[in-house]
């Protein structure tokens, strides 16, 4: 009944969906292989090998999946792995970072019955692994109907997602009936999945794989990256990552100007969350009297140095944190939920962020309790915090040790997640080999 109502709503909204899809295609964000979003994924039918379909929404989820994909490839060399993403930036991350561990990469279909049936008929997964919060009713129903298994990996429910889900709890209860197991990031996430209707026996806290992924970008030489960015060898450096709004960037600019008034040699490296915002950010920084250098045009000729660098390249931020003395992570100075704190902490950097961290609440709280993360609300507090640390090398050294310990202490989620995935993979293979056409009893 719930699925009938859901699809009736989708049907009634068809004119709006059609306009929305056309707009996304014509505007360019969906122009790349738009037909895959209707289920025409560029994946041939399997030939003698069983398949796992892994889905991640965008960059963050794809990065979180990398250690799991690598472990899956090593543990299941004869399985085929299909990786899908929703966003173009997720696709780019998949192609740049996951290519060696997967067999096919495609776009995720819209949750129309015809689209998910077509995608499932092409991919034919024994196991569907959804990262974090990607629950789609038609996809789950069709995977269940064809007697494939579904897992949620690195599962989490943000404060906002949980509040919304509670309003339509019967809808989520039905979806979770078709989920075989959830590997949750934290006890709170596990409790929220149970509150929405899944059996406690089908949820386990496995931790956050981003703790494991964060270390993969730490094998860099800071001096070499300073050279690539044309930064003066001894100058203090602030690295700002994943800013999302002009207001956030104005706050950062005000704080940087205050820092410069006391420490004029301080350099700024700033990376917006979305590269299409680079021109807007560049204009903002110029309005403060700076002459930003674009990362794509560096290094400068020998003997010339950059003081303000705008990162207009893709996939480098995780390594760029290595050059910083302090880090600032955007997305939390406005009510947007925050961005990835794992990467600067893995480099041992003290990290500043705003008060709106509901999408990264666990790591933000851990960082604050460990004394390596600092929540600030405005430009004045940000500038004061940065100056205090830039003028105190001994405290930065203590923070570096604590930050690295924090990341190392919480590693191991990948292995715990892999163990559950392999267990359900074995269930699927046994059912297939026996050709019984029935699902093993759920735990």
Protein Blocks (a to p, Z undefined) as FASTA:
>chain_A
ZZmmmmmmmmmmmmmmmmmmmmmmmnopmmgoklmmnopacbdcdehiacdddddfblml
mmmmmmmmmmmmmmmmmbccddddfbfklmmmmmmmmmmmpmbdcddddfbfklmmmmmm
mnopabdcdehjaccfklmmmmmmnopacddehiacdfklmmmmmmmmmmmmmmmmmpmb
dcdfbfklmmmmmmnopafklgccebjfklmmmmmmmmccfklmmmmnopafklccddde
hiabfklmmmmmmmmmmmmmmmmmbccddddfblklmmmmmmmmmmnopacddfklpccd
ehiacfbdcdfbehklmmmmmmpmbdcdehilpcnhpaafklmmmnopacdddfblmlmm
mmmmmmmmnopaccdfbfklmmmmmmmmmmmmklmmmmmmmmmmmmmmmgojlmmmmmmm
mmmmmmmmmmmmnonopacddZZ
